[in-house]
């Protein structure tokens, strides 16, 4: 976490495990991100008590949109991703702007390194053209180990060019069996 050229802490997480298979990642103002994560976790607990099951990624995606939109006149200064497994066991990525507009995509990124990472992901994962006939999915399916290697390579490249990307990358892999945590050390200078 940094402000200008000052490093406030080297161990701040941007990720919140809201539900057993749903993670929210937030870039932007750390105070707003912490508050937003606290609100989402509280709403998940209330949902569990009311429905006797954890919130799905689709439900959490809508909840996050509603929560951000509710604060649109004094918004949380956060740019978020909600990711998880949907009811069919398929990975879902929802990307947001600061006031709650969202879209389900196959992949996305937020934060200071976004402009460096997104083109790498587009180059490696996106289909050749959206005008292909017959229509194909815009996302290439990758085995977990290849996807993990791609994410690591993209963050290493961003870390070399963006001083705000940080010293390490915290990667959560969401599977039907649970969430695996990986950490990749980046530059140390």
Steps between C-alpha positions, in 0.01 A plus 500: 500500500650832399427869481701699251856375532455380860443134583253482788515122539633208301244251629159647413266257328260610227296178520205403717362147517134593545346157452665154479533528121469875441783753520482878464815684393507877549745759374484863600469666841590243768258639760205477263607151387518377862158648576350352184641155582361525854154593368502213248608246764226620734240470224628147423458401866143636498433310176631176654273539802198574283557234232719233670756511217782727391443771244571404138734701280204622293318623812814662637565668165156662513543588869832671426342695215210611723737593784719713273201664331340579837809712580520664155477859631788444742646182349742248633821589316559139398518312175395141555494150364266232632613151405389148582330189377140527383233237564618298198856493635626738230732785589339843505674838499305821553672834449370830644544873477483718813120543497391143438475449126620147437551238236570127507816426306734206462789696654576851615731704719490819707758719670808697407644221282177453302626681192803271490328169585176522298673502157701190597182319603319613185785377284515159666133431574272678256371346177628639171193705413150548642367481141597137438229277358399274667530696823761383748547576864713810550710322762742214451479233769835429661603227740548633854881477494525690169258768622703539819821535298336764278384703800845480656672607177261793455560623855878462470490714185276761667714501815807590295326800343260630767628610840156462660453133413680395816740240631286188476189365333238313700320253273190308606402201285133414548410135441200287587707348783584842650732795464877464456727791585824569310747783546756621249778733611568782257777762498674576826673826406 
